[in-house]
Every structure is written in structure tokens, then in C-alpha cells.
Amino acid sequence: MLLFGPPGVGKTHLAIALGRAVVEAGHSVLFTSATALLAALSRAELDGQLSDKLGFYAKPKLLIVDELGYLPFEKRSAHLFFQLVARRYEKGSLLVTTNQLVGQWGQVFGDDVLAAAILDRLLHHSHALIIQGDSYRLRMKRKAGVLGGASTLQR
């Protein structure tokens, strides 16, 4: 499953709720941010433990990768992510939250061909949900009068 939308619209909240439902159904779930995942894979590669780390991330019934695309990937990180997606392909579910539509993934991964290969595997058998709207966090700050211009602050 792919959850698309701007920051603050509830993608992570929804991903966590879906993860909890999978756990309650008796299956294993692992939640990680994209940056933490790539840092762990990069460290494992440097330590000669990449296969073991890929196995660790391939094991859960559902792997949730949060905030993909908030920061662009370095080329090596993009290749490591592809290896993980390929290893999980048709073996385990992957839920990805992202603020980037698929047309922008070439920029995220720094390589249009690699992005297409990742998307080919992610989109096959998947559901995509696009969440639109304003940030819940900013909406609450506006409601509280924290945001809105100088006149709001002078009250």
C-alpha cells in the first residue's frame, strides 16, 4: 500500500493504525522511517552484514516505511532500497508513506530507471491512497491563534 499526501494529513497515523490492525490479526509488523531504514542498510553494507539486515527487514508480514521522499536518496541508498523491495516482492506486504507522487520518484531516487523498477514492484498488487488537505498540526495552530499574521499575535 502507498499512502500519498502532503505533510500533516495523517499518513503516519493511518499507517500506524493499519500496522496495529495487522498485529491484532496475529501477524508481525515492523515500522521504520525511510531515513532510519537506509542508515541501517548502509551500516550493514559497510560491516559486511547486508544480507542479514535485508533478511531482518524482509521477515515481518508487514514492513511500514514512513516518510519516503522527504529527503532525496543518495545513489547507493536508492540501490539498497531497491534490493529490499525486490527481496520482499510477492513475499511480504510493504506500506510506504510519502509526500511525493510517483512522477517525482525519479528525483527522489536520483535515477529514473531505478525509480521505475522500484515502482513496478511496489505498485503491482498494491493499493494507493492519496490524502489531500491541510496539515492537521498547522490547522490546530491556526485555530489556537498561533498562526495567522501580526494582528493575531497582538491580541
Residue, then its C-alpha position, 0 to 999 in steps of 0.5 A: m500500500l502507498l499512502f500519498g499526501p502532503p505533510g500533516v494529513g495523517k499518513t503516519h497515523l493511518a499507517i500506524a493504525l493499519g500496522r496495529a490492525v495487522v498485529e491484532a490479526g496475529h501477524s508481525v509488523l515492523f515500522t521504520s522511517a525511510t531515513a532510519l531504514l537506509a542508515a541501517l542498510s548502509r551500516a550493514e553494507l559497510d560491516g559486511q552484514l547486508s544480507d542479514k539486515l535485508g533478511f531482518y527487514a524482509k521477515p515481518k508480514l508487514l514492513i511500514v516505511d514512513e516518510l519516503g521522499y522527504l529527503p532525496f536518496e543518495k545513489r547507493s541508498a536508492h540501490l539498497f532500497f531497491q534490493l529490499v523491495a525486490r527481496r520482499y516482492e510477492k513475499g511480504s506486504l510493504l506500506v510506504t508513506t510519502n509526500q511525493l507522487v510517483g512522477q517525482w520518484g525519479q528525483v527522489f531516487g536520483d535515477d529514473v530507471l531505478a525509480a521505475a523498477i522500484l515502482d513496478r514492484l511496489l505498485h503491482h498488487s498494491h493499493a494507493l491512497i492519496i490524502q489531500g488537505d491541510s496539515y492537521r498540526l498547522r490547522m490546530k495552530r491556526k485555530a489556537g491563534v498561533l498562526g495567522g499574521a501580526s494582528t493575531l499575535q497582538r491580541 
